[in-house]
């Protein structure tokens, strides 16, 4: 089943009702970013250790620091950490979870040596890998697919052709949803400047936390956004005009990866394998118990943020995201090609971005089919 997440930079020209609200993202920078080359201030993160049995045997590291977002798209981490499924596989090695609100801040932690493994979107994974010339991370597993929708004001937009001349929000310039919208616009034969967002469709880059208020005030006509923001817009009277899954083969595309520091992977492969055992078992439980998993994920969100999602938001959001071990590598490759086409990045060399050796070992041992790196794995 499911989960959601990602975000970013707000456009100063938002009018009317969100003029004041727009100041918030300008102050905080870019809270939940997934962008190519976007800058973001480091966000606050939790710093706590899960309980470890006193007589449990340690692996090669005394602890493993795991990063993730308090978002539904990171349900594997939300549930795997809260319910102890990952810690169980680690034995005496302590799981030290940290939560982040932005892709760049999580990458900064990974690069700085204060994070070992993380759940994150495809765009920051690509950006960080390319910027480091392939030296700082590997994608070692998938986690979530889908959960992105185009929600519009039904009074202003009734068909996809009606988007021309309208104001459509995305979380951040160059983030995963922004790239998808720009590509969709280009395939319609319409023109938009990728830097300013101006063109046949006005692409308004605004923080997901601000988007519902912008939509309610009428300052935007719709948004191409991940869950649960999409369902929040529906709760404000919006209508789902397009589910991005319908644009992809097999209706699947990566929204969340699991990444690891190459240094940690080299020095502690047994710990990485144990974490992957935990994520695989967590994903299996989620898919076998969708209703219980939804409750568990919402309880984790409440614990982390102080507030659970309302039923009218989580109920439609949860089933729209598929939890999966498969990193759907071919779709990440496609997303990078879209970003190049939109002139947001130069042609990246993604060779070696995946190392699925340990994941496929875990899957094979569990009697599950192995997954592909689409030719982008380590040699």
C-alpha positions in Angstrom: 0.0 0.0 0.0 1.3 3.4 0.7 2.8 6.6 1.7 3.8 10.1 0.5 6.0 12.7 0.5 8.7 15.5 -1.0 8.8 19.5 -1.7 10.0 23.1 -2.2 11.0 26.7 -3.1 8.1 29.3 -3.2 7.6 31.7 -6.0 7.5 35.3 -4.8 4.8 36.3 -7.3 2.0 34.2 -5.7 -0.9 36.6 -5.5 -3.8 37.5 -3.2 -4.6 35.2 -0.4 -1.2 33.6 -0.1 1.0 36.7 -0.2 1.6 36.4 3.5 1.8 32.6 3.5 4.4 32.7 0.7 6.8 34.4 3.1 7.0 31.2 5.2 8.8 29.1 2.6 11.0 32.0 1.7 12.1 32.1 5.3 12.6 28.4 5.8 14.2 27.8 2.4 13.1 24.5 1.0 11.6 22.1 3.5 10.9 18.8 1.8 12.9 19.0 -1.3 13.5 16.5 -4.0 15.1 18.8 -6.5 17.8 18.6 -9.0 20.5 21.1 -7.8 18.2 22.8 -5.3 19.7 24.4 -2.2 18.1 23.8 1.2 19.0 24.6 4.8 19.6 21.7 7.0 16.4 20.8 8.9 16.0 19.7 12.4 16.1 15.9 12.9 15.2 13.6 15.6 18.1 11.8 17.3 17.0 8.8 19.3 17.9 5.1 19.6 15.5 2.3 19.4 15.7 -0.1 22.4 18.1 -3.0 22.0 17.9 -6.3 23.8 20.7 -6.5 26.4 21.8 -10.0 25.3 21.5 -9.4 21.5 24.6 -9.9 19.4 26.1 -6.9 17.7 27.0 -6.9 14.0 30.1 -5.2 12.7 28.9 -1.7 13.8 27.6 -0.7 17.2 24.9 1.4 15.6 23.3 2.4 12.2 21.9 5.9 11.7 18.8 5.7 9.5 17.2 8.8 8.0 13.7 9.3 6.6 10.9 11.8 6.3 7.7 11.9 8.4 5.7 11.3 5.2 3.4 8.5 4.0 5.7 7.9 1.1 8.2 6.7 3.7 5.8 4.3 5.3 8.5 1.5 5.3 10.6 3.5 7.6 7.7 4.9 9.7 6.4 1.4 10.4 9.7 -0.5 10.4 11.2 1.8 13.0 8.1 2.3 15.2 7.1 -1.4 15.3 10.7 -2.6 15.8 10.8 -4.7 12.6 14.2 -3.2 11.5 15.7 -3.3 14.9 14.8 -7.0 15.3 17.0 -7.8 12.3 19.9 -5.7 13.7 20.2 -7.7 16.9 22.6 -5.9 19.3 23.4 -3.2 16.7 21.4 -0.1 17.7 19.1 1.5 15.2 19.4 5.3 15.5 16.6 7.0 13.5 16.7 10.6 12.3 13.9 12.4 10.6 14.3 15.1 7.9 12.0 17.5 6.1 14.2 18.0 3.0 16.1 15.8 0.5 19.2 18.1 0.5 19.5 18.1 4.3 19.4 14.3 4.3 22.0 14.2 1.6 24.1 16.7 3.6 24.0 14.4 6.6 24.9 11.4 4.5 27.9 13.2 2.9 28.9 14.6 6.3 29.1 11.2 7.9 26.3 11.7 10.4 23.9 9.4 8.5 24.5 5.9 7.1 21.3 4.9 5.3 18.3 6.9 4.2 14.9 6.9 2.5 14.7 9.6 -0.1 13.2 10.5 -3.5 14.8 9.9 -6.9 15.7 13.5 -7.7 18.0 14.2 -4.8 19.5 10.7 -5.2 20.4 11.5 -8.8 21.6 15.0 -8.0 23.9 13.8 -5.1 25.3 10.9 -7.1 26.2 13.1 -10.1 27.6 16.0 -8.0 29.9 13.6 -6.2 30.9 11.9 -9.5 29.5 8.7 -8.3 31.4 8.5 -5.0 29.0 9.3 -2.1 26.0 7.0 -2.3 24.3 3.9 -3.8 20.6 3.1 -4.2 20.2 -0.3 -2.5 16.4 -0.8 -2.6 13.1 0.6 -3.5 10.4 1.6 -1.0 7.4 3.3 -2.6 5.8 3.9 -6.0 3.1 6.3 -7.2 1.0 8.6 -5.0 1.3 11.7 -7.2 -1.8 13.4 -8.6 -2.9 16.5 -10.5 -5.7 18.0 -8.4 -7.6 21.0 -9.9 -10.4 23.5 -9.1 -13.3 21.8 -11.0 -15.0 25.2 -11.5 -12.0 26.5 -13.5 -10.6 23.3 -15.0 -12.7 20.5 -16.4 -10.4 18.8 -18.9 -6.7 18.5 -19.3 -6.8 21.0 -22.2 -8.1 23.5 -19.8 -4.7 23.7 -18.1 -3.5 26.1 -20.7 -3.3 29.6 -19.2 -3.8 28.3 -15.7 -1.6 28.4 -12.6 -0.5 24.9 -11.5 1.7 24.4 -8.4 4.5 21.9 -7.9 6.6 21.5 -4.7 9.9 22.9 -6.1 11.8 23.8 -9.2 13.3 20.6 -10.6 11.8 18.3 -8.0 10.3 15.0 -9.1 6.8 16.3 -9.6 8.0 19.5 -11.2 9.9 17.5 -13.8 6.9 15.3 -14.5 4.6 18.3 -15.0 7.1 20.0 -17.3 7.5 16.9 -19.4 3.7 16.5 -19.6 3.4 20.1 -20.8 6.1 19.6 -23.4 4.3 16.5 -24.7 1.2 18.6 -25.1 3.2 20.8 -27.4 3.0 23.8 -25.0 5.9 25.9 -23.9 7.1 26.8 -20.4 10.4 28.3 -19.3 11.8 25.8 -16.8 13.6 28.5 -14.8 10.8 31.0 -14.3 7.8 28.6 -14.8 6.2 31.1 -17.1 4.6 30.0 -20.3 1.4 28.4 -21.7 0.9 27.0 -18.2 2.2 29.0 -15.2 4.1 26.5 -13.1 4.1 27.9 -9.6 6.8 26.4 -7.3 5.4 26.5 -3.7 5.9 24.5 -0.5 3.5 21.6 0.0 2.6 23.1 3.4 1.4 26.3 1.7 -0.3 24.7 -1.3 -3.6 23.9 0.3 -4.0 27.5 1.5 -3.0 28.7 -1.9 -5.6 26.4 -3.5 -8.3 27.4 -1.1 -7.7 31.1 -1.7 -7.8 30.7 -5.4 -4.2 31.9 -6.0 -3.5 28.6 -7.9 -5.9 26.7 -10.1 -4.4 23.3 -9.3 -1.3 21.3 -8.3 0.8 18.4 -9.4 1.7 17.0 -6.0 2.4 13.9 -3.9 0.2 12.5 -1.2 -1.1 13.5 1.3 -1.0 17.0 -0.2 -3.2 15.8 -3.1 -5.9 14.5 -0.7 -5.7 17.6 1.3 -6.6 19.6 -1.8 -9.5 17.2 -2.6 -10.7 17.9 1.0 -10.7 21.6 0.1 -13.0 20.9 -2.9 -10.5 19.9 -5.5 -10.9 17.2 -8.1 -8.3 14.6 -9.2 -7.9 15.3 -13.0 -4.9 12.9 -13.5 -3.1 10.3 -11.5 0.5 10.2 -12.6 0.5 6.4 -12.4 -1.6 6.3 -15.6 1.3 7.8 -17.5 3.8 5.0 -16.6 4.2 1.5 -17.9 2.6 -1.0 -15.5 1.4 2.1 -13.6 4.5 2.1 -11.5 7.3 4.7 -10.9 9.7 5.3 -8.1 8.8 7.9 -5.5 11.1 6.7 -2.6 14.5 4.9 -2.7 16.7 3.5 0.0 20.2 4.9 -0.2 23.4 4.1 1.7 26.8 5.8 2.2 29.3 4.0 0.0 31.8 4.0 2.9 29.3 2.4 5.3 28.3 -0.2 2.6 31.9 -1.1 2.2 32.8 -1.3 5.9 29.5 -2.8 7.2 27.7 -4.9 4.6 26.3 -7.2 7.3 24.5 -4.2 8.9 23.2 -3.0 5.5 21.9 -6.5 4.8 20.2 -6.6 8.2 18.5 -3.3 7.5 17.3 -4.6 4.2 16.0 -7.8 5.8 14.0 -5.5 8.1 12.6 -3.4 5.2 11.7 -6.4 3.1 9.8 -7.9 6.1 8.2 -4.5 6.8 7.0 -4.2 3.2 5.6 -7.7 3.3 3.6 -6.9 6.4 2.4 -3.6 5.1 1.1 -5.2 1.9 -0.5 -8.1 3.8 -2.1 -5.8 6.4 -3.0 -2.6 4.6 -5.6 -1.3 7.2 -3.4 -2.1 10.2 -0.4 -0.6 8.3 -2.3 2.6 7.7 -3.1 2.9 11.4 0.5 2.2 12.3 1.9 4.8 9.8 -0.5 7.4 11.1 0.4 6.6 14.7 4.1 7.1 13.7 3.2 10.4 12.0 1.4 11.6 15.2 4.4 10.6 17.3 6.8 12.5 15.1 4.8 15.6 14.2 2.3 15.7 17.1 -0.7 15.4 14.8 -2.2 12.4 12.9 -3.7 12.8 9.4 -7.5 13.2 9.3 -9.4 10.2 8.0 -10.6 12.3 5.0 -6.9 12.7 4.0 -5.2 9.4 4.9 -8.0 7.2 3.7 -7.8 8.2 0.0 -4.0 8.9 0.1 -2.9 5.5 1.6 -4.1 3.1 -1.2 -2.7 5.4 -4.0 0.9 4.6 -3.0 2.4 1.1 -3.6 5.0 -0.1 -1.1 7.6 -2.2 -3.0 11.2 -3.6 -2.6 11.7 -3.0 -6.3 13.6 0.3 -6.9 11.9 0.5 -10.4 15.3 1.6 -11.8 14.1 2.1 -15.3 11.7 4.8 -14.1 14.5 6.7 -12.4 16.4 6.6 -15.6 13.3 8.1 -17.4 12.9 10.8 -14.8 16.5 11.9 -15.3 15.9 12.0 -19.1 12.9 14.2 -18.5 15.0 16.6 -16.4 17.6 16.8 -19.2 14.9 17.4 -21.7 13.5 20.2 -19.6 17.0 21.7 -19.5 17.1 21.5 -15.7 20.2 19.3 -15.6 22.9 18.2 -18.0 23.0 14.6 -19.2 24.0 12.6 -16.1 26.2 9.5 -15.9 24.2 7.2 -13.7 26.3 4.1 -14.2 26.8 2.5 -10.8 24.1 4.4 -8.9 22.5 1.1 -7.9 24.0 -1.8 -5.9 21.2 -4.3 -5.5 23.5 -7.2 -4.5 22.4 -7.4 -0.9 18.7 -6.7 -1.6 18.6 -9.6 -4.2 20.4 -11.8 -1.7 17.7 -11.0 0.9 14.9 -11.4 -1.6 16.2 -14.8 -2.8 16.5 -16.1 0.7 12.9 -15.0 1.3 11.7 -16.8 -1.8 11.0 -13.6 -3.6 12.0 -12.7 -7.2 15.1 -10.6 -7.7 14.8 -7.0 -9.0 16.7 -5.2 -11.8 19.0 -2.2 -11.8 18.2 -1.4 -15.4 21.8 -1.6 -16.4 22.8 1.1 -13.9 24.3 -1.2 -11.3 27.9 -1.4 -10.1 30.2 -3.5 -12.3 
